[in-house]
């Protein structure tokens, strides 16, 4: 398994801590299923079409049109890599509900073992899958 930032904590009061744990869970799910369809295709196409491009993530509580926090990541080496807290002129964007991130982090093993439960639609739509 390639190295990536891994934070393990029970304090999810910080949106940044929650986001980093959510991102780690997404990467662990990709790692665990990288040779299986459709994740192999997502990784392969992601590397071709999105490699090193900035992806802006808007975090919202209930209304997707009113995000309360922003993060920037890159799709690099088949994983989502944290770039910064805030928007940095993203090439692509994605919105995620804070309560969904909390659910994923609270029960991360279920989501790692069953990655179809994670929201990959934003990535599929950008890759044309």
DSSP file (Angstrom, degrees, kcal/mol; ACC not computed):
  #  RESIDUE AA STRUCTURE BP1 BP2  ACC     N-H-->O    O-->H-N    N-H-->O    O-->H-N    TCO  KAPPA ALPHA  PHI   PSI    X-CA   Y-CA   Z-CA
    1    1 A X              0   0    0      0, 0.0     3,-0.1     0, 0.0     2,-0.0   0.000 360.0 360.0 360.0 127.8    0.0    0.0    0.0
    2    2 A X        -     0   0    0      1,-0.1     2,-0.1    75,-0.1    29,-0.0  -0.351 360.0 -93.8 -70.3 153.6    1.4    3.4   -1.0
    3    3 A X        +     0   0    0     -2,-0.0     2,-0.3     3,-0.0    -1,-0.1  -0.413  52.7 156.7 -71.7 141.3    1.8    6.0    1.7
    4    4 A X        -     0   0    0     -2,-0.1     2,-0.1    -3,-0.1    77,-0.1  -0.970  51.9 -76.8-156.1 158.8   -0.8    8.5    2.3
    5    5 A X        -     0   0    0     -2,-0.3     2,-0.5    77,-0.1    77,-0.1  -0.357  49.1-174.3 -59.8 124.7   -1.9   10.7    5.2
    6    6 A X        -     0   0    0     -2,-0.1     2,-0.5     2,-0.0    15,-0.1  -0.983   5.7-177.2-127.5 121.5   -3.8    8.6    7.7
    7    7 A X        -     0   0    0     -2,-0.5     2,-0.5    13,-0.2    17,-0.1  -0.973   4.8-170.2-118.5 128.5   -5.4   10.1   10.7
    8    8 A X        +     0   0    0     -2,-0.5     2,-0.3     2,-0.0    -2,-0.0  -0.968  28.4 134.8-118.9 115.6   -7.2    8.0   13.3
    9    9 A X        -     0   0    0     -2,-0.5    -2,-0.1     8,-0.1    12,-0.0  -0.989  50.5-144.5-154.6 155.5   -9.2   10.0   15.9
   10   10 A X  S    S+     0   0    0     -2,-0.3     2,-1.0     1,-0.1    -1,-0.1   0.525  79.0  93.9 -97.7  -8.7  -12.6    9.9   17.5
   11   11 A X        +     0   0    0      1,-0.1     3,-0.3     2,-0.0    -1,-0.1  -0.748  40.6 163.8 -89.6 102.9  -12.9   13.7   17.6
   12   12 A X        +     0   0    0     -2,-1.0    -1,-0.1     1,-0.2     6,-0.1   0.072  42.5 107.8-105.6  23.6  -14.8   14.6   14.5
   13   13 A X        +     0   0    0      4,-0.1     2,-0.5     5,-0.0    -1,-0.2   0.819  65.8  75.2 -70.1 -28.9  -15.8   18.1   15.7
   14   14 A X  S  > S-     0   0    0     -3,-0.3     4,-2.5     1,-0.2     5,-0.2  -0.724  74.5-149.1 -85.0 126.1  -13.3   19.6   13.3
   15   15 A X  H  > S+     0   0    0     -2,-0.5     4,-3.1     1,-0.2     5,-0.2   0.881  99.4  54.5 -60.5 -36.7  -14.5   19.6    9.7
   16   16 A X  H  > S+     0   0    0      2,-0.2     4,-2.7     1,-0.2    -1,-0.2   0.926 108.5  46.7 -65.1 -43.9  -10.9   19.2    8.5
   17   17 A X  H  > S+     0   0    0      2,-0.2     4,-2.2     1,-0.2     5,-0.2   0.935 114.5  48.2 -61.3 -45.7  -10.3   16.2   10.7
   18   18 A X  H  X S+     0   0    0     -4,-2.5     4,-2.4     1,-0.2    -2,-0.2   0.933 112.2  49.1 -59.6 -47.1  -13.6   14.6    9.5
   19   19 A X  H  X S+     0   0    0     -4,-3.1     4,-2.9     1,-0.2    -2,-0.2   0.914 110.5  50.1 -61.2 -43.8  -12.7   15.4    5.8
   20   20 A X  H  X S+     0   0    0     -4,-2.7     4,-2.3     1,-0.2    -1,-0.2   0.889 111.8  47.7 -64.2 -38.9   -9.2   13.9    6.2
   21   21 A X  H  X S+     0   0    0     -4,-2.2     4,-2.0     2,-0.2    -1,-0.2   0.888 112.2  50.0 -68.1 -37.8  -10.6   10.7    7.7
   22   22 A X  H  X S+     0   0    0     -4,-2.4     4,-2.3     2,-0.2    -2,-0.2   0.933 111.0  49.2 -63.2 -46.6  -13.3   10.5    5.0
   23   23 A X  H  X S+     0   0    0     -4,-2.9     4,-2.3     1,-0.2    57,-0.2   0.900 109.7  51.9 -59.7 -42.6  -10.6   11.0    2.3
   24   24 A X  H  X S+     0   0    0     -4,-2.3     4,-2.5     1,-0.2    -1,-0.2   0.887 108.5  51.4 -60.8 -39.4   -8.5    8.2    4.0
   25   25 A X  H  X S+     0   0    0     -4,-2.0     4,-2.4     2,-0.2    -2,-0.2   0.911 108.5  50.8 -65.9 -42.5  -11.5    5.9    3.9
   26   26 A X  H  X S+     0   0    0     -4,-2.3     4,-2.4     1,-0.2    -2,-0.2   0.933 112.8  46.7 -58.3 -45.8  -12.0    6.6    0.2
   27   27 A X  H  X S+     0   0    0     -4,-2.3     4,-2.7     1,-0.2    -2,-0.2   0.882 110.7  51.3 -66.0 -38.7   -8.3    5.8   -0.5
   28   28 A X  H  X S+     0   0    0     -4,-2.5     4,-2.5     2,-0.2    -1,-0.2   0.895 110.4  49.9 -64.9 -39.0   -8.4    2.6    1.6
   29   29 A X  H  X S+     0   0    0     -4,-2.4     4,-1.3     2,-0.2    -2,-0.2   0.917 111.9  47.7 -65.3 -43.1  -11.5    1.5   -0.3
   30   30 A X  H  < S+     0   0    0     -4,-2.4     4,-0.4     1,-0.2     3,-0.3   0.927 113.1  48.8 -62.3 -44.1   -9.8    2.2   -3.7
   31   31 A X  H >< S+     0   0    0     -4,-2.7     3,-0.9     1,-0.2    -2,-0.2   0.914 110.5  50.4 -60.8 -43.4   -6.6    0.3   -2.4
   32   32 A X  H 3< S+     0   0    0     -4,-2.5    -1,-0.2     1,-0.2    -2,-0.2   0.755 124.6  28.1 -68.3 -24.4   -8.6   -2.7   -1.3
   33   33 A X  T >< S+     0   0    0     -4,-1.3     3,-2.1    -3,-0.3     7,-0.3   0.099  78.7 123.6-125.0  21.7  -10.5   -3.0   -4.6
   34   34 A X  T <  S+     0   0    0     -3,-0.9    -1,-0.1    -4,-0.4    -2,-0.1   0.685  78.6  47.5 -64.2 -18.8   -8.1   -1.6   -7.1
   35   35 A X  T 3  S+     0   0    0     -4,-0.2     2,-0.3    -3,-0.1    -1,-0.3   0.364 100.1  85.9-100.5   4.6   -8.0   -4.7   -9.2
   36   36 A X  S <> S-     0   0    0     -3,-2.1     4,-2.8     4,-0.0     3,-0.4  -0.779  84.4 -76.4-107.7 149.2  -11.8   -5.1   -9.3
   37   37 A X  T  4 S+     0   0    0     -2,-0.3    -2,-0.1     1,-0.3    -3,-0.0  -0.608 109.4  14.0 -76.2 143.3  -14.4   -3.6  -11.6
   38   38 A X  T  > S+     0   0    0     -2,-0.3     4,-2.4    -4,-0.1    -1,-0.3  -0.967 123.9  57.7 -92.0   4.8  -15.4   -0.8  -11.6
   39   39 A X  H  > S+     0   0    0     -3,-0.4     4,-2.6     1,-0.2    -2,-0.2   0.852 102.9  55.2 -69.0 -34.6  -12.7    0.6   -9.3
   40   40 A X  H  X S+     0   0    0     -4,-2.8     4,-2.8    -7,-0.3    -1,-0.2   0.924 111.0  46.3 -61.1 -42.9   -9.9   -0.5  -11.6
   41   41 A X  H  > S+     0   0    0     -5,-0.2     4,-2.9     2,-0.2     5,-0.4   0.902 111.3  51.6 -66.2 -41.3  -11.5    1.5  -14.4
   42   42 A X  H  X S+     0   0    0     -4,-2.4     4,-2.4     2,-0.2    -2,-0.2   0.931 114.1  43.9 -59.7 -45.2  -12.1    4.5  -12.1
   43   43 A X  H  X S+     0   0    0     -4,-2.6     4,-2.4     2,-0.2    -2,-0.2   0.943 115.7  46.9 -66.0 -48.4   -8.4    4.4  -11.1
   44   44 A X  H  X S+     0   0    0     -4,-2.8     4,-1.6    -5,-0.2    -2,-0.2   0.943 118.5  40.0 -61.5 -49.4   -7.1    3.9  -14.7
   45   45 A X  H  X S+     0   0    0     -4,-2.9     4,-3.2     1,-0.2     5,-0.4   0.884 113.1  56.3 -68.0 -37.5   -9.3    6.6  -16.2
   46   46 A X  H  X S+     0   0    0     -4,-2.4     4,-2.4    -5,-0.4     5,-0.5   0.909 107.2  49.1 -59.0 -42.2   -8.7    8.9  -13.3
   47   47 A X  H  X S+     0   0    0     -4,-2.4     4,-0.5     3,-0.2    -1,-0.2   0.879 116.3  43.0 -65.4 -37.3   -5.0    8.7  -13.8
   48   48 A X  H  < S+     0   0    0     -4,-1.6    -2,-0.2    -5,-0.2    -1,-0.2   0.920 128.2  25.3 -73.6 -44.3   -5.3    9.4  -17.5
   49   49 A X  H  < S+     0   0    0     -4,-3.2    -3,-0.2    -5,-0.1    -2,-0.2   0.714 133.6  26.6 -98.4 -23.1   -7.9   12.2  -17.3
   50   50 A X  H >< S+     0   0    0     -4,-2.4     3,-2.6    -5,-0.4    25,-0.7   0.375  73.6 145.8-123.8   4.0   -7.5   13.8  -13.9
   51   51 A X  B 3< S-a   75   0A   0     -4,-0.5    25,-0.2    -5,-0.5     3,-0.1  -0.221  84.7  -9.4 -53.5 122.6   -3.9   13.1  -12.9
   52   52 A X  T 3  S+     0   0    0     23,-2.0     2,-0.3     1,-0.2    -1,-0.3   0.541  99.3 135.8  65.1  11.0   -2.6   16.1  -10.8
   53   53 A X    <   -     0   0    0     -3,-2.6    22,-0.8    22,-0.3     2,-0.3  -0.685  60.3-110.3 -86.0 143.9   -5.7   18.2  -11.6
   54   54 A X  E     -B   74   0A   0     -2,-0.3    37,-2.4    35,-0.2    38,-1.7  -0.535  28.5-163.0 -77.1 135.9   -7.2   20.1   -8.7
   55   55 A X  E     -Bc  73  92A   0     18,-3.1    18,-2.4    -2,-0.3     2,-0.5  -0.981   8.4-148.5-120.2 120.2  -10.6   18.9   -7.4
   56   56 A X  E     -Bc  72  93A   0     36,-3.1    38,-2.1    -2,-0.5     2,-0.5  -0.761   9.5-160.2 -91.2 130.9  -12.5   21.3   -5.2
   57   57 A X  E     -Bc  71  94A   0     14,-3.2    14,-2.1    -2,-0.5     2,-0.5  -0.952   1.1-159.3-115.1 124.1  -14.8   19.7   -2.6
   58   58 A X  E     -Bc  70  95A   0     36,-2.6    38,-2.5    -2,-0.5     2,-0.5  -0.894   7.9-153.1-101.9 125.7  -17.6   21.7   -1.1
   59   59 A X  E     +Bc  69  96A   0     10,-3.0     9,-2.8    -2,-0.5    10,-1.3  -0.852  18.9 178.9 -99.6 129.3  -18.9   20.4    2.3
   60   60 A X  E     - c   0  97A   0     36,-1.9    38,-3.2    -2,-0.5    39,-0.3  -0.923  29.2-149.0-130.9 157.5  -22.5   21.2    3.1
   61   61 A X  S    S-     0   0    0      5,-0.5    38,-0.3    -2,-0.3    -1,-0.1   0.927  86.2 -28.7 -88.1 -55.0  -24.9   20.5    6.0
   62   62 A X  S    S+     0   0    0      1,-0.2     2,-0.6     4,-0.2     5,-0.1   0.583 125.8  59.9-135.3 -28.1  -28.3   20.3    4.3
   63   63 A X    >   -     0   0    0      3,-0.3     3,-2.6     1,-0.1    -1,-0.2  -0.920  60.3-156.5-113.4 111.5  -28.3   22.5    1.2
   64   64 A X  T 3  S+     0   0    0     -2,-0.6     3,-0.4     1,-0.3    -1,-0.1   0.748  95.4  60.2 -57.5 -23.4  -25.8   21.6   -1.5
   65   65 A X  T 3  S+     0   0    0      1,-0.2    -1,-0.3    -3,-0.1     2,-0.2   0.509 103.3  54.2 -83.0  -2.2  -26.0   25.2   -2.8
   66   66 A X  S <  S+     0   0    0     -3,-2.6    -5,-0.5    -8,-0.0    -3,-0.3  -0.534  73.5 178.9-129.0  67.7  -24.8   26.5    0.6
   67   67 A X        -     0   0    0     -3,-0.4    -7,-0.3    -2,-0.2     3,-0.1  -0.346  17.3-161.7 -68.0 150.9  -21.5   24.8    1.4
   68   68 A X  S    S+     0   0    0     -9,-2.8     2,-0.3     1,-0.2    -8,-0.2   0.483  70.9  25.6-110.5  -6.5  -19.8   25.8    4.7
   69   69 A X  E     -B   59   0A   0    -10,-1.3   -10,-3.0   -54,-0.0     2,-0.3  -0.991  62.3-155.5-154.9 156.1  -16.3   24.6    4.0
   70   70 A X  E     -B   58   0A   0     -2,-0.3    16,-2.2   -12,-0.2     2,-0.3  -0.981   8.2-178.7-137.7 146.5  -14.0   23.8    1.1
   71   71 A X  E     -BD  57  85A   0    -14,-2.1   -14,-3.2    -2,-0.3     2,-0.4  -0.956  16.6-141.7-138.5 157.5  -11.0   21.6    0.4
   72   72 A X  E     +BD  56  84A   0     12,-2.8    11,-2.8    -2,-0.3    12,-1.9  -0.987  24.8 167.4-123.1 132.4   -8.8   20.9   -2.6
   73   73 A X  E     -BD  55  82A   0    -18,-2.4   -18,-3.1    -2,-0.4     2,-0.3  -0.833  21.5-140.7-131.0 170.2   -7.4   17.5   -3.5
   74   74 A X  E     -BD  54  81A   0      7,-2.2     7,-3.5    -2,-0.3     2,-0.9  -0.966  18.4-125.8-129.6 150.1   -5.7   15.9   -6.5
   75   75 A X  E     +aD  51  80A   0    -22,-0.8   -23,-2.0   -25,-0.7     2,-0.4  -0.870  48.4 160.6 -93.3 107.0   -6.1   12.6   -8.1
   76   76 A X  E >   - D   0  79A   0      3,-2.7     3,-1.2    -2,-0.9   -29,-0.1  -0.996  57.9  -7.8-136.1 131.3   -2.5   11.3   -8.1
   77   77 A X  T 3  S-     0   0    0     -2,-0.4    -1,-0.1     1,-0.3   -75,-0.1   0.847 129.1 -52.3  53.6  38.7   -1.2    7.7   -8.4
   78   78 A X  T 3  S+     0   0    0      1,-0.2     2,-0.3   -35,-0.2    -1,-0.3   0.695 122.3  83.9  76.1  19.2   -4.7    6.2   -8.2
   79   79 A X  E <  S-D   76   0A   0     -3,-1.2    -3,-2.7   -36,-0.1     2,-0.7  -0.959  82.0-103.9-147.3 165.0   -5.7    8.0   -5.0
   80   80 A X  E     -D   75   0A   0     -2,-0.3     2,-0.5    -5,-0.2    -5,-0.2  -0.833  37.6-161.4 -93.7 118.6   -7.1   11.3   -3.8
   81   81 A X  E     -D   74   0A   0     -7,-3.5    -7,-2.2    -2,-0.7     2,-0.1  -0.875  19.7-118.4-107.3 130.5   -4.3   13.4   -2.2
   82   82 A X  E     +D   73   0A   0     -2,-0.5    -9,-0.2    -9,-0.2     3,-0.1  -0.423  35.0 169.4 -63.4 132.8   -5.0   16.3    0.1
   83   83 A X  E     -     0   0A   0    -11,-2.8     2,-0.3     1,-0.4   -10,-0.2   0.747  54.7 -36.6-109.0 -54.7   -3.8   19.7   -1.2
   84   84 A X  E     -D   72   0A   0    -12,-1.9   -12,-2.8     2,-0.2     2,-0.6  -0.995  50.2 -97.4-165.0 164.9   -5.3   22.3    1.0
   85   85 A X  E    S+D   71   0A   0     -2,-0.3   -14,-0.3   -14,-0.2     2,-0.2  -0.851  94.4  29.3 -87.9 122.6   -8.1   23.6    3.1
   86   86 A X  S    S-     0   0    0    -16,-2.2     2,-0.4    -2,-0.6   -29,-0.2  -0.504 101.9 -55.6 114.7 173.1  -10.0   26.1    0.9
   87   87 A X        -     0   0    0     -2,-0.2   -15,-0.1   -31,-0.1     2,-0.1  -0.734  39.5-176.8 -91.5 136.8  -10.6   26.5   -2.8
   88   88 A X        -     0   0    0     -2,-0.4   -34,-0.1   -17,-0.1    -1,-0.1  -0.515  63.9 -76.5-130.3  65.2   -7.6   26.7   -5.2
   89   89 A X        -     0   0    0      1,-0.1   -35,-0.2    -2,-0.1    -2,-0.0   0.926  66.6-148.6  43.1  66.4   -9.1   27.3   -8.6
   90   90 A X        -     0   0    0      1,-0.1   -35,-0.2   -37,-0.1    -1,-0.1  -0.265  21.8-149.4 -68.7 149.6  -10.2   23.6   -9.1
   91   91 A X  S    S+     0   0    0    -37,-2.4     2,-0.3     1,-0.2   -36,-0.2   0.744  89.7  16.9 -80.8 -28.2  -10.3   21.9  -12.5
   92   92 A X  E    S-c   55   0A   0    -38,-1.7   -36,-3.1   -42,-0.1     2,-0.3  -0.919  74.0-151.2-138.3 160.9  -13.2   19.8  -11.2
   93   93 A X  E     -c   56   0A   0     -2,-0.3     2,-0.3   -38,-0.2   -36,-0.2  -0.945  10.2-178.1-138.1 162.2  -15.7   20.1   -8.3
   94   94 A X  E     -c   57   0A   0    -38,-2.1   -36,-2.6    -2,-0.3     2,-0.4  -0.979  14.5-145.5-156.7 142.8  -17.7   17.8   -6.1
   95   95 A X  E     -c   58   0A   0     -2,-0.3     2,-0.4   -38,-0.2   -36,-0.2  -0.929  15.9-176.6-116.5 139.7  -20.1   18.4   -3.2
   96   96 A X  E     -c   59   0A   0    -38,-2.5   -36,-1.9    -2,-0.4     2,-0.3  -1.000  26.3-121.6-139.3 138.4  -20.5   16.1   -0.2
   97   97 A X  E >>  -c   60   0A   0     -2,-0.4     4,-1.9   -38,-0.2     3,-0.5  -0.595  17.9-136.6 -78.5 133.1  -22.9   16.2    2.7
   98   98 A X  H 3> S+     0   0    0    -38,-3.2     4,-2.2    -2,-0.3     5,-0.1   0.876 103.7  55.0 -58.5 -40.6  -21.2   16.5    6.1
   99   99 A X  H 3> S+     0   0    0    -38,-0.3     4,-2.1   -39,-0.3    -1,-0.2   0.837 105.5  53.5 -65.7 -31.1  -23.5   13.9    7.7
  100  100 A X  H <> S+     0   0    0     -3,-0.5     4,-2.5     2,-0.2    -1,-0.2   0.921 107.9  50.1 -66.9 -43.1  -22.6   11.4    5.0
  101  101 A X  H  X S+     0   0    0     -4,-1.9     4,-2.6     1,-0.2     5,-0.2   0.914 110.0  51.3 -59.9 -41.8  -18.9   11.9    5.7
  102  102 A X  H  X S+     0   0    0     -4,-2.2     4,-2.4     1,-0.2    -1,-0.2   0.916 109.6  49.8 -61.4 -43.6  -19.7   11.3    9.4
  103  103 A X  H  X S+     0   0    0     -4,-2.1     4,-1.6     2,-0.2    -1,-0.2   0.916 112.2  48.0 -60.9 -43.9  -21.5    8.1    8.6
  104  104 A X  H  < S+     0   0    0     -4,-2.5     7,-0.3     1,-0.2    -2,-0.2   0.935 114.2  45.0 -63.2 -47.6  -18.6    6.8    6.5
  105  105 A X  H >< S+     0   0    0     -4,-2.6     3,-0.9     1,-0.2    -1,-0.2   0.874 111.3  53.7 -66.5 -37.2  -16.0    7.7    9.1
  106  106 A X  H 3< S+     0   0    0     -4,-2.4    -1,-0.2     1,-0.3    -2,-0.2   0.833 125.4  24.2 -65.6 -32.9  -18.1    6.2   11.9
  107  107 A X  T >X S+     0   0    0     -4,-1.6     4,-1.3    -5,-0.2     3,-0.9  -0.300  77.9 150.2-127.7  47.2  -18.4    2.8   10.1
  108  108 A X  H <>  +     0   0    0     -3,-0.9     4,-2.6     1,-0.3     5,-0.2   0.801  66.5  59.4 -57.6 -36.2  -15.4    3.0    7.8
  109  109 A X  H 3> S+     0   0    0      1,-0.2     4,-2.5     2,-0.2    -1,-0.3   0.883 103.6  52.5 -63.0 -37.0  -14.8   -0.8    7.6
  110  110 A X  H <> S+     0   0    0     -3,-0.9     4,-1.6     1,-0.2    -1,-0.2   0.916 113.3  44.0 -61.8 -42.8  -18.3   -1.3    6.1
  111  111 A X  H  < S+     0   0    0     -4,-1.3     7,-0.2    -7,-0.3    -2,-0.2   0.836 112.8  51.1 -73.9 -33.1  -17.5    1.3    3.4
  112  112 A X  H  < S+     0   0    0     -4,-2.6     3,-0.5     1,-0.2    -2,-0.2   0.912 115.5  42.3 -68.0 -41.8  -14.0   -0.1    2.8
  113  113 A X  H  < S+     0   0    0     -4,-2.5     2,-0.3     1,-0.3    -2,-0.2   0.767 126.6  34.1 -74.8 -25.6  -15.4   -3.6    2.3
  114  114 A X    ><  +     0   0    0     -4,-1.6     3,-2.2    -5,-0.2    -1,-0.3  -0.624  67.7 170.1-128.4  71.3  -18.4   -2.3    0.3
  115  115 A X  G >   +     0   0    0     -3,-0.5     3,-1.6     1,-0.3    -1,-0.1   0.659  68.5  76.8 -64.3 -14.8  -17.1    0.6   -1.7
  116  116 A X  G 3  S+     0   0    0      1,-0.3    -1,-0.3    -3,-0.1     4,-0.2   0.737  85.7  65.1 -64.8 -20.0  -20.3    0.8   -3.8
  117  117 A X  G <  S+     0   0    0     -3,-2.2    -1,-0.3    -6,-0.2    -2,-0.2   0.656  88.6  86.6 -74.7 -15.3  -21.9    2.4   -0.7
  118  118 A X  S <  S-     0   0    0     -3,-1.6     2,-1.1    -4,-0.2     3,-0.1  -0.463  93.9-104.2 -81.6 158.3  -19.5    5.4   -1.2
  119  119 A X        +     0   0    0      1,-0.2     4,-0.1    -2,-0.1     3,-0.1  -0.729  54.7 150.4 -87.6  99.5  -20.4    8.3   -3.5
  120  120 A X    >>  +     0   0    0     -2,-1.1     4,-2.8    -4,-0.2     3,-0.6   0.366  44.0 100.4-104.8   0.2  -18.4    7.8   -6.7
  121  121 A X  H 3> S+     0   0    0      1,-0.3     4,-2.7     2,-0.2     5,-0.2   0.865  77.7  56.1 -57.6 -38.7  -20.9    9.4   -9.0
  122  122 A X  H 3> S+     0   0    0      1,-0.2     4,-1.2     2,-0.2    -1,-0.3   0.893 113.0  41.7 -60.3 -39.3  -19.0   12.7   -9.1
  123  123 A X  H <> S+     0   0    0     -3,-0.6     4,-1.6     2,-0.2    -2,-0.2   0.913 113.3  52.1 -74.8 -44.4  -15.9   10.8  -10.3
  124  124 A X  H  X>S+     0   0    0     -4,-2.8     5,-2.4     1,-0.2     4,-1.0   0.921 108.8  51.0 -56.7 -45.4  -17.8    8.6  -12.8
  125  125 A X  H  <5S+     0   0    0     -4,-2.7    -1,-0.2     1,-0.2     3,-0.2   0.864 110.9  47.8 -64.7 -35.4  -19.5   11.6  -14.4
  126  126 A X  H  <5S+     0   0    0     -4,-1.2    -1,-0.2    -5,-0.2    -2,-0.2   0.766 115.4  45.5 -75.5 -24.4  -16.2   13.4  -14.9
  127  127 A X  H  <5S-     0   0    0     -4,-1.6    -1,-0.2    -3,-0.2    -2,-0.2   0.516 111.4-119.0 -95.2  -6.7  -14.6   10.3  -16.4
  128  128 A X  T  <5       0   0    0     -4,-1.0    -3,-0.2    -3,-0.2    -4,-0.1   0.796 360.0 360.0  75.5  28.6  -17.6    9.5  -18.6
  129  129 A X      <       0   0    0     -5,-2.4    -4,-0.2    -6,-0.2    -5,-0.1   0.412 360.0 360.0 -96.7 360.0  -18.3    6.1  -17.0
